[in-house]
């Protein structure tokens, strides 16, 4: 249990930032016509902020999808391909975990939990430690989405459209501490930004540039 509690404590500071993004997503989802329950279920089942914001961008206000559903599915798949890379490292540290444990832990693995887990030292029970991180982040993301969707009436319509930028702010908040420690990481981040910018101009398929970068 100590490892699980350590994971929860490790995730708490990130939860505050994630809650802000979750509220932003809830507001954006409600602005597109989703109910609070539908928005919260999307966060509970998908648990991937960038993919969720991507899906919302393909809806008109009123919940009308402007593309075939397969475009949303394929786009989400491409954006989430980065999870393959994250999972390789994570599962290598969870060699002693059972298959059932790995399946549950991989379900809630996200960018934030991967960063926290990969930066930490090996715990007495890595599976329980990651479970603590995942549980705190997953609960925060789902509940904050629900709260945001409920509060949509309090936000002017013109303020809803820019909320998709919140997910990028969350990623930046995770990167900055590591960039301050290593010039190599600064170089990698800047190079990746450049490659992504170039590929975005050349590749018409939204999301593919991110995966290749």
The 8 nearest C-alpha neighbors of each residue, nearest first, counted from 0:
[[1, 3, 2, 4, 127, 5, 128, 124],
 [2, 0, 4, 3, 5, 128, 127, 6],
 [1, 3, 128, 5, 0, 4, 127, 124],
 [4, 2, 131, 128, 127, 6, 0, 5],
 [3, 5, 7, 1, 6, 2, 131, 8],
 [6, 4, 2, 8, 3, 7, 9, 1],
 [5, 7, 131, 132, 128, 9, 3, 4],
 [6, 8, 131, 4, 132, 10, 9, 5],
 [7, 9, 5, 11, 10, 6, 4, 132],
 [10, 8, 6, 7, 11, 5, 132, 12],
 [9, 11, 7, 132, 13, 8, 12, 14],
 [10, 12, 14, 8, 13, 9, 7, 15],
 [13, 11, 14, 15, 10, 9, 16, 8],
 [14, 12, 10, 16, 15, 11, 17, 111],
 [15, 13, 17, 11, 12, 16, 18, 136],
 [14, 16, 18, 13, 17, 12, 19, 11],
 [17, 15, 19, 13, 18, 14, 169, 20],
 [16, 18, 14, 20, 19, 15, 21, 13],
 [19, 17, 21, 15, 143, 20, 16, 14],
 [18, 20, 22, 16, 17, 21, 23, 15],
 [19, 21, 23, 17, 18, 165, 22, 166],
 [22, 20, 144, 143, 18, 24, 140, 23],
 [21, 23, 147, 144, 143, 25, 19, 24],
 [24, 22, 20, 26, 21, 25, 162, 27],
 [23, 25, 27, 21, 26, 22, 28, 144],
 [26, 24, 148, 144, 147, 22, 28, 23],
 [25, 27, 148, 147, 151, 23, 29, 24],
 [26, 28, 30, 24, 25, 29, 159, 23],
 [29, 27, 25, 31, 30, 26, 33, 24],
 [28, 30, 33, 32, 148, 26, 31, 27],
 [31, 29, 27, 28, 32, 26, 60, 159],
 [30, 32, 60, 28, 29, 62, 61, 33],
 [31, 33, 61, 62, 29, 30, 60, 34],
 [34, 32, 29, 28, 37, 31, 38, 62],
 [33, 35, 37, 36, 29, 38, 32, 148],
 [34, 36, 148, 38, 145, 37, 149, 39],
 [35, 37, 39, 34, 38, 40, 145, 33],
 [38, 36, 40, 34, 39, 35, 33, 41],
 [37, 39, 41, 35, 40, 36, 33, 28],
 [40, 38, 145, 36, 42, 41, 141, 37],
 [41, 39, 43, 37, 42, 38, 44, 36],
 [40, 42, 38, 39, 44, 43, 45, 37],
 [43, 41, 46, 39, 141, 40, 45, 44],
 [42, 44, 40, 141, 41, 46, 45, 39],
 [45, 43, 41, 42, 46, 40, 39, 47],
 [44, 46, 42, 47, 41, 43, 51, 40],
 [47, 45, 42, 43, 44, 48, 107, 137],
 [48, 46, 50, 45, 49, 51, 109, 42],
 [47, 49, 51, 50, 52, 46, 166, 42],
 [48, 50, 52, 51, 47, 53, 166, 78],
 [51, 49, 53, 75, 48, 52, 47, 54],
 [50, 52, 48, 54, 53, 49, 47, 55],
 [51, 53, 55, 49, 54, 50, 163, 48],
 [54, 52, 50, 56, 51, 55, 49, 57],
 [55, 53, 51, 56, 52, 57, 71, 50],
 [56, 54, 52, 57, 58, 53, 51, 28],
 [55, 57, 53, 54, 58, 52, 59, 163],
 [56, 58, 55, 54, 65, 64, 66, 59],
 [59, 57, 64, 55, 63, 56, 65, 62],
 [58, 60, 63, 62, 61, 31, 64, 65],
 [61, 59, 31, 62, 32, 30, 58, 63],
 [60, 62, 32, 31, 63, 59, 33, 30],
 [61, 63, 32, 31, 60, 58, 59, 64],
 [64, 62, 59, 58, 61, 65, 60, 31],
 [65, 63, 58, 66, 57, 59, 62, 67],
 [64, 66, 58, 57, 63, 59, 67, 68],
 [67, 65, 64, 68, 70, 57, 71, 69],
 [66, 68, 69, 70, 65, 64, 71, 72],
 [69, 67, 71, 70, 66, 72, 64, 73],
 [70, 68, 72, 71, 67, 73, 66, 74],
 [71, 69, 73, 68, 72, 67, 74, 66],
 [70, 72, 74, 68, 69, 73, 54, 75],
 [73, 71, 69, 75, 70, 74, 76, 68],
 [74, 72, 76, 70, 75, 71, 69, 77],
 [75, 73, 71, 77, 76, 72, 70, 206],
 [76, 74, 78, 50, 72, 73, 77, 71],
 [75, 77, 73, 79, 74, 78, 72, 80],
 [78, 76, 74, 80, 79, 75, 207, 206],
 [77, 79, 206, 75, 76, 80, 210, 74],
 [80, 78, 81, 76, 77, 82, 75, 50],
 [81, 79, 82, 77, 78, 83, 76, 210],
 [80, 82, 79, 83, 84, 210, 85, 78],
 [81, 83, 85, 80, 84, 79, 86, 109],
 [84, 82, 86, 81, 85, 80, 87, 79],
 [83, 85, 82, 87, 81, 86, 88, 80],
 [86, 84, 82, 83, 87, 88, 89, 81],
 [85, 87, 89, 83, 88, 84, 90, 82],
 [86, 88, 84, 90, 85, 89, 91, 83],
 [89, 87, 91, 86, 90, 85, 92, 84],
 [88, 90, 86, 91, 92, 87, 85, 93],
 [91, 89, 93, 92, 87, 88, 86, 94],
 [90, 92, 88, 89, 93, 94, 87, 86],
 [93, 91, 90, 89, 94, 88, 125, 121],
 [94, 92, 90, 96, 91, 95, 126, 89],
 [95, 93, 96, 91, 92, 90, 97, 101],
 [94, 96, 93, 97, 92, 126, 125, 91],
 [97, 95, 93, 94, 100, 126, 101, 98],
 [98, 96, 100, 99, 101, 95, 94, 93],
 [97, 99, 101, 100, 102, 96, 103, 95],
 [100, 98, 102, 97, 101, 103, 96, 104],
 [101, 99, 97, 103, 98, 102, 104, 96],
 [100, 102, 104, 98, 99, 103, 105, 97],
 [103, 101, 99, 105, 100, 104, 98, 106],
 [104, 102, 106, 100, 101, 105, 99, 107],
 [103, 105, 101, 106, 102, 107, 100, 130],
 [104, 106, 108, 102, 103, 107, 101, 86],
 [107, 105, 103, 104, 108, 102, 46, 101],
 [106, 108, 105, 133, 104, 109, 46, 137],
 [109, 107, 105, 106, 112, 104, 113, 133],
 [110, 108, 112, 111, 113, 107, 47, 46],
 [109, 111, 113, 112, 114, 108, 170, 85],
 [110, 112, 114, 113, 109, 115, 173, 13],
 [111, 113, 115, 109, 114, 110, 116, 108],
 [114, 112, 116, 110, 111, 115, 117, 109],
 [113, 115, 111, 117, 112, 116, 118, 110],
 [114, 116, 112, 118, 113, 117, 111, 119],
 [117, 115, 113, 119, 114, 118, 112, 129],
 [116, 118, 114, 119, 115, 113, 89, 88],
 [119, 117, 115, 116, 114, 120, 113, 177],
 [120, 118, 116, 117, 115, 121, 122, 114],
 [119, 121, 122, 118, 117, 116, 125, 123],
 [120, 122, 119, 125, 123, 124, 92, 116],
 [123, 121, 125, 124, 120, 2, 128, 119],
 [122, 124, 125, 2, 121, 128, 1, 127],
 [125, 123, 122, 126, 127, 2, 128, 121],
 [124, 126, 128, 122, 127, 129, 123, 121],
 [127, 125, 129, 128, 124, 130, 93, 96],
 [128, 126, 3, 130, 129, 125, 124, 2],
 [127, 129, 3, 6, 2, 125, 131, 130],
 [128, 130, 132, 126, 131, 127, 133, 6],
 [131, 129, 127, 133, 128, 132, 134, 126],
 [132, 130, 6, 3, 7, 134, 128, 129],
 [131, 133, 6, 129, 7, 10, 135, 130],
 [134, 132, 130, 136, 131, 135, 107, 137],
 [133, 135, 131, 137, 136, 132, 130, 138],
 [136, 134, 138, 132, 133, 137, 7, 139],
 [135, 137, 139, 133, 138, 134, 14, 140],
 [138, 136, 140, 134, 139, 135, 133, 141],
 [137, 139, 141, 135, 140, 136, 134, 142],
 [138, 140, 136, 142, 137, 141, 143, 18],
 [141, 139, 137, 21, 143, 138, 142, 136],
 [140, 142, 144, 42, 138, 39, 43, 143],
 [143, 141, 145, 144, 139, 140, 138, 146],
 [144, 142, 21, 22, 146, 18, 145, 140],
 [145, 143, 25, 21, 22, 147, 141, 142],
 [144, 146, 39, 142, 148, 35, 143, 147],
 [147, 145, 143, 149, 144, 148, 142, 22],
 [146, 148, 22, 25, 26, 144, 150, 149],
 [147, 149, 25, 26, 35, 29, 145, 151],
 [148, 150, 146, 147, 151, 35, 145, 152],
 [151, 149, 147, 148, 152, 153, 146, 26],
 [152, 150, 26, 153, 148, 154, 149, 29],
 [153, 151, 150, 154, 149, 155, 148, 156],
 [152, 154, 151, 150, 155, 149, 156, 26],
 [153, 155, 151, 152, 156, 158, 150, 159],
 [154, 156, 157, 158, 153, 159, 152, 151],
 [157, 155, 158, 159, 154, 30, 160, 151],
 [158, 156, 155, 159, 160, 161, 154, 30],
 [159, 157, 156, 155, 160, 161, 154, 162],
 [158, 160, 156, 27, 162, 157, 161, 26],
 [159, 161, 162, 158, 157, 27, 163, 156],
 [162, 160, 163, 159, 164, 158, 165, 157],
 [163, 161, 164, 160, 23, 159, 165, 27],
 [162, 164, 165, 161, 52, 166, 160, 24],
 [165, 163, 162, 167, 166, 161, 168, 20],
 [164, 166, 168, 163, 20, 167, 162, 169],
 [165, 167, 169, 168, 164, 20, 163, 170],
 [168, 166, 170, 169, 165, 164, 171, 163],
 [167, 169, 171, 165, 166, 170, 172, 164],
 [168, 170, 166, 172, 167, 171, 165, 16],
 [171, 169, 167, 173, 172, 168, 174, 166],
 [170, 172, 174, 168, 173, 169, 175, 167],
 [173, 171, 169, 170, 174, 175, 168, 176],
 [174, 172, 170, 171, 175, 176, 169, 111],
 [173, 175, 171, 177, 172, 176, 178, 170],
 [174, 176, 178, 177, 172, 173, 171, 179],
 [177, 175, 179, 178, 174, 173, 180, 172],
 [176, 178, 180, 179, 175, 174, 181, 184],
 [179, 177, 175, 185, 180, 181, 184, 176],
 [178, 180, 176, 177, 181, 175, 182, 185],
 [181, 179, 177, 178, 176, 182, 184, 175],
 [182, 180, 183, 178, 184, 179, 177, 185],
 [181, 183, 185, 184, 186, 178, 180, 179],
 [184, 182, 186, 181, 185, 187, 178, 188],
 [183, 185, 187, 186, 182, 181, 178, 188],
 [186, 184, 182, 178, 188, 183, 187, 189],
 [185, 187, 183, 189, 184, 188, 190, 182],
 [186, 188, 184, 190, 185, 189, 191, 183],
 [189, 187, 191, 185, 186, 190, 184, 192],
 [188, 190, 192, 186, 191, 187, 185, 193],
 [191, 189, 193, 187, 192, 188, 186, 194],
 [190, 192, 194, 188, 193, 189, 212, 195],
 [193, 191, 189, 195, 190, 194, 196, 188],
 [192, 194, 190, 196, 191, 195, 189, 197],
 [195, 193, 191, 197, 196, 192, 212, 198],
 [194, 196, 198, 192, 212, 197, 193, 208],
 [197, 195, 193, 199, 194, 198, 192, 200],
 [196, 198, 194, 200, 195, 199, 193, 201],
 [197, 199, 201, 195, 200, 208, 196, 202],
 [198, 200, 196, 197, 208, 201, 202, 195],
 [201, 199, 198, 197, 202, 196, 203, 195],
 [200, 202, 198, 199, 203, 197, 208, 196],
 [201, 203, 199, 204, 198, 200, 208, 207],
 [202, 204, 205, 201, 199, 200, 207, 208],
 [205, 203, 202, 207, 206, 208, 74, 199],
 [204, 206, 207, 203, 74, 208, 202, 199],
 [205, 207, 78, 209, 208, 74, 77, 204],
 [208, 206, 210, 209, 205, 204, 77, 211],
 [209, 207, 211, 198, 210, 206, 199, 195],
 [208, 210, 212, 206, 207, 211, 195, 78],
 [209, 211, 207, 212, 208, 78, 81, 77],
 [210, 212, 208, 209, 207, 195, 198, 194],
 [211, 209, 195, 210, 191, 208, 194, 198]]
